């Protein structure tokens, strides 16, 4: 006699019943896409990660551009935003500027999606709201707060562009190559190339401090005191 009259249990595949296709939706696709560098992102790679076919993704995304948008938004939401901990407005903006620059330098594909409008305001609403709160608490008008946020963000984005371009096409050797050809009258560039230390880039902290100094001076605040706060925050 057999040990049991019960039929043998069927072994289900991990996470779902036997033969049942994996459950996907836009949120699951976004999470999977966000785990892949944007420069390597394809529908096939997302489908493989989710264990589905490429055609099945088209029920939820319109194509690669839509997939890139989802991935970019997912990447942004996973980043740790500077928080309002009661710090001086300039200290918060310094944190924000460093955050923005590093985020885009770390993932150039994210920057491309931002420029193309793939990262909408809904994703950026939280940091903008935080920036406004920090500034309004310290005497800014809403318009002043928004303009300060825009100025600092634009400085950080510009620094990210410069860093990425410098990585791929360094300025100094290009300058020296053009000057060395001697086929154009470029006396000021020649002077620049011949001046020791003139081509050393300004550190990003100095760039953002210059921007913050301008905001502080326009507000009638003591920049020297703010500079001490920023230096202390940078060393934490």
Buried (B, 14 or more C-beta within 10 A) or exposed (E): EEEEEEEEEEEEEEEEEEEEEEEBEEEBBBBBBBBBBBEEBBBEBBBEBBEBEEEEBEEBBEEEEBBBBBBBBBBBEEBEBBEBEEBBBBBBBBBBBBBBBBBBBEBBBBBBBBEEEBBEEEBBEEBBEBBBEBBBEBEBEEEBBBBBBEBBBEBBBEBBBBBBEEEEEEEBEEBBEBBEEEEEEBEEBBEBBEEEEEEEEEEBBEBBBEBBBEBBEEBEBEBEEBBEBBEEBEEE
